Amino acid sequence: MDWKLELVPVPVADVERAKRFYSEQLGFDVDHDVSVGGRARIVQLTPPGSECSIVIGAGAGVTEVPPGSVQGLQLVVSDVAAARAQLVERGVAASPVQHVEDGALADGPGGTWNSFVYFTDPDGNGWSLQEGPEGDG
């Protein structure tokens, strides 16, 4: 039996602002944008090439977690420098490419699985890009 992670809730304060950030600036596909009985709004978005989506929303039953409290979400890409350039071009404040060296972050690429870029959404939810081998991101 497969157990697949397919949806991660990301708490936001302003659904419309977050939808614009994730769709226009990050390039996520908008899968669904629905209102449920006038009590909740749910927007599901999927990163390009991913089988796992995020959900942002507001109202009853969406999430009880405070906006900006999710940290450590990670996207794997085949070229972290090119992905960073896309983010910056789209107006996302992204860190320089960094790697882990002697237990601390150091500037510059560090090779496959050890090159990262960090950024946050408008609410402060923390994301990173990690470079994986070609075909893995």
C-alpha positions as CSV (number, residue, x, y, z in Angstrom):
1,M,0.0,0.0,0.0
2,D,1.3,3.5,-1.0
3,W,1.0,6.4,1.5
4,K,1.3,9.5,-0.6
5,L,1.6,13.0,0.8
6,E,-0.6,15.0,-1.5
7,L,-1.7,18.1,0.3
8,V,0.0,20.4,2.8
9,P,-2.0,23.3,4.5
10,V,-0.2,26.6,4.5
11,P,-1.8,29.1,6.9
12,V,-2.2,32.6,5.4
13,A,-3.9,35.9,6.6
14,D,-5.1,37.1,3.2
15,V,-6.1,34.3,0.7
16,E,-6.2,36.6,-2.4
17,R,-2.7,38.0,-1.7
18,A,-1.3,34.5,-1.0
19,K,-3.0,33.1,-4.2
20,R,-1.3,35.8,-6.2
21,F,2.1,35.1,-4.6
22,Y,1.9,31.4,-5.2
23,S,0.4,31.5,-8.7
24,E,2.0,34.6,-10.2
25,Q,5.4,34.8,-8.4
26,L,6.1,31.1,-7.7
27,G,4.4,29.8,-10.8
28,F,2.2,27.2,-9.0
29,D,-0.9,26.0,-10.9
30,V,-4.3,26.9,-9.3
31,D,-6.1,23.6,-9.1
32,H,-9.2,24.7,-7.2
33,D,-10.6,28.0,-5.8
34,V,-13.9,27.3,-4.1
35,S,-16.1,28.8,-1.5
36,V,-17.8,26.3,0.8
37,G,-21.3,27.4,1.9
38,G,-20.2,31.0,2.4
39,R,-18.2,29.8,5.5
40,A,-14.8,29.0,4.0
41,R,-12.7,29.6,0.9
42,I,-10.2,26.9,-0.2
43,V,-7.5,27.4,-2.8
44,Q,-5.4,24.4,-3.9
45,L,-2.1,25.1,-5.8
46,T,0.5,22.7,-7.1
47,P,4.2,23.5,-7.9
48,P,5.2,22.7,-11.5
49,G,6.0,19.0,-11.8
50,S,4.9,18.1,-8.2
51,E,2.5,15.4,-7.1
52,C,2.0,17.2,-3.8
53,S,-0.1,20.4,-3.5
54,I,-0.6,23.1,-0.9
55,V,-3.9,24.5,0.3
56,I,-4.5,28.0,1.5
57,G,-7.8,29.3,2.7
58,A,-9.8,31.0,5.3
59,G,-12.9,30.2,7.3
60,A,-14.4,27.3,9.2
61,G,-12.3,24.1,9.2
62,V,-9.5,25.3,6.9
63,T,-6.7,25.5,9.5
64,E,-6.3,26.6,13.1
65,V,-2.6,27.3,12.7
66,P,-1.5,31.0,12.8
67,P,-0.5,32.5,9.5
68,G,3.3,32.3,8.9
69,S,3.8,29.4,11.3
70,V,4.8,26.8,8.8
71,Q,8.6,26.5,8.3
72,G,10.8,24.2,6.4
73,L,8.7,23.5,3.3
74,Q,11.1,22.3,0.6
75,L,11.0,22.2,-3.2
76,V,13.6,20.2,-5.1
77,V,14.9,21.6,-8.4
78,S,17.5,20.4,-10.8
79,D,19.2,23.9,-11.1
80,V,18.9,26.0,-7.9
81,A,20.7,29.0,-9.4
82,A,18.2,29.1,-12.4
83,A,15.3,28.6,-10.0
84,R,16.5,31.4,-7.8
85,A,16.9,33.7,-10.9
86,Q,13.2,33.0,-11.7
87,L,12.1,33.9,-8.2
88,V,14.1,37.1,-8.2
89,E,12.8,38.0,-11.7
90,R,9.2,37.6,-10.3
91,G,9.9,39.8,-7.3
92,V,10.5,37.2,-4.6
93,A,13.1,38.1,-2.0
94,A,15.3,35.0,-2.2
95,S,18.5,34.3,-0.4
96,P,21.7,33.8,-2.3
97,V,22.6,30.1,-3.1
98,Q,24.1,28.6,0.0
99,H,25.4,25.2,1.1
100,V,26.1,23.5,4.4
101,E,29.8,23.4,5.4
102,D,31.1,22.3,8.8
103,G,27.6,22.4,10.2
104,A,26.8,26.0,9.1
105,L,25.5,27.8,6.0
106,A,28.2,29.1,3.6
107,D,27.7,31.2,0.5
108,G,27.8,29.5,-2.9
109,P,26.7,26.1,-4.3
110,G,27.7,22.9,-2.5
111,G,26.9,20.3,-5.1
112,T,24.0,17.9,-5.5
113,W,21.7,17.8,-2.4
114,N,23.8,20.5,-0.8
115,S,22.8,23.7,-2.6
116,F,19.9,25.8,-1.1
117,V,17.9,29.0,-1.6
118,Y,15.6,30.3,1.1
119,F,12.5,32.6,0.9
120,T,9.2,33.3,2.7
121,D,5.7,33.9,1.5
122,P,4.0,37.2,2.4
123,D,2.9,35.8,5.8
124,G,6.3,34.5,6.7
125,N,5.8,30.8,5.9
126,G,9.4,29.5,5.3
127,W,10.4,27.7,2.1
128,S,13.6,26.4,0.6
129,L,14.8,25.2,-2.8
130,Q,17.2,22.3,-2.8
131,E,19.2,21.2,-5.8
132,G,18.8,17.6,-6.6
133,P,20.2,15.5,-9.4
134,E,18.9,16.0,-13.0
135,G,15.5,14.3,-13.2
136,D,14.7,14.7,-9.5
137,G,13.5,18.3,-9.6
